[in-house]
Amino acid sequence: MTAALDVAVVGAGLAGVGLGVRLRRAGRTGFTVLERADDVGGTWRDNVYPGVACDIPSALYSYSFLPQPRWSRVFAPGAEIHRYVRDVVRTEGLAPHLRLGTDLTSARWDDDAAAWRLTTSRGPLTARVLATAVGRLSEPRVPEIPGLGTFPGRVFHSARWDRDLPAGLRVAVVGTGASAVQLVPEIARRAASVVVLQRTPPWVLPRGDRAYAPGEPRPERAALAEEAERLFDARVAGTRAEADLTERARAHLRAQVPDPALRTLLTPDYAVGCKRALFSDDWYPALQQPHVTLEPSAPVAVEGSTVVAASGARYEVDVLVLATGFETTRPPFAHLVTGRDGRTLAEHWAGGMTSHASTVVHGFPNLFVLDGPNAGLGHHSALEVIEAQIGYVLGALDHLDATGGPLEVSAAAEAAYTAEVDRRAAETVWLRGGCRSWYVDERSGRLTLLWPGRAVEFRERFGTFDPAPFEVAGLRTDVIRAVGRMSGDR
């Protein structure tokens, strides 16, 4: 028998759990959160590599409606964030709404029933509303390196860390992104040798992490949020703020790397912020340890236990760590979701992810995508947008209750929003900074991961639901309202 739900939420990370909390607080009990893993926490459950931690100040990394006043450090360790998510589930009574170990295998809109038909690893479900909250850092990207499958030692992605990894081994780390910058200094403390294979160097800024003293007051969230918002100015290409941030990064590199030859290898040829800005005080010192080697080229082959770099250098290793990022611009879940006209979300997004309000998609009634198209921030906490989206979903549910729905955003509204995002993105370092990054769709060249504006603007515009851009029973709500006004005039 197919179970009927009001709302099916897919994913029990920060977005899915946050939505669950707000649904329950609003008195909506007919919802379920589906999670393929056996625990909540999303990326903070999956990423357990040494050194994993938040890369924004901890005070900004909890729900505003459930603040965490006891973070242990300026930048909270990953395990502490995972405990926070678990504590939220416990204190808010979400456990009865969780279906852990349940994988979504397909979701298809049924026009006749005005509902989503879901198939899962634990049976079928029907839901009036589907909300995806799978995140953008959930599907590891594994590079195609000839011979990788024949490597006789241990090989794993940084998000699938081998917890039983012993000390004293020869380790190769592929990649120099956020995960690598955190884990390499920790691995260097335990490994016999480390080689870091760098395709492109990252810009690294000072971190200033430290433990809070007992009884020390934590920073005010509002003050930190205001400070974070000012960082957006540096994401606009050609501004004084961008130049100042560049000088800050260069000064950090000069101060920590006295060797000019090594410093040249570690100096990016693109704008600060074009790729994800990284923060570390121990990345550069780690690379200068005698048993750590920086290889300034990517791996091109694996031959037995030997990693062959593009430069021709060869490294004999016992462990191969792939710190190679995630499938971001082409999310795999999009292949599982089929809309009103029989097209999948992946087909709709063939030219890059699009939406209206970063949350709803034409052709997919009663679908809300959290943490999806242009829903990230390159200067602030992801929770700023996530909380706005949750508010939007709650308003949409109230509207559905009042009208019966279903709700489908118009093609014109989606096109207008996409055009606005593209226009504004064109002035940012993400498109003008001279790099290739996981923020930008590799096929279309469009910025599809980040909102090209300040968080406060996103909240003001899209933190509440506006029915005007939506279609109801084939007619746009604004058209219906206009007809009603004209009828009243008569």
Buried (B, 14 or more C-beta within 10 A) or exposed (E): EEEEBBBBBBBBBBBBBBBBBBBBEEEBEBBBBBBBBEBBBBBBBBBBBBBBBBBBBBBBBBBBEBEBEEBEBBBBBBBBBBBBBBEBBEEBEBEEBBBBEBBBEBBBBEEEEBBBBBBBEEEEBBBBBBBBBBBBBBBBBBBEBEBBEEBEBBBBBBBEBEEEBEEEBBBBBBBBBBBBBBBBBBBBEBBEBBBBBBBBBBBBBBBEBEEBEEEEEBBEBEEBBEEBBEBBBBBBBEBEBBEEBBEBBBEBBEEBBEEEEBBEBBBBEBBBBBBBBBBBBBBBBBBEEEEBBBBBEBBBBBEEBBBBBBEEBEBEBBBBBBBBBBBBBBBEBBEBBBBBEEBBBBBBBEEBBBBBBBBBBBBBBBBBBBBBBBBBBBBBBBBBBBBBBBBBBBBBBEBBEEBEBBBBBBEEBBEEBBEEBBEBBBBBBBBBBEBEBBBBBBEBEBBBBBBBBBBBEBBEEBBEBBBEBBBBEEEBBBEBEEEEEEEEEE
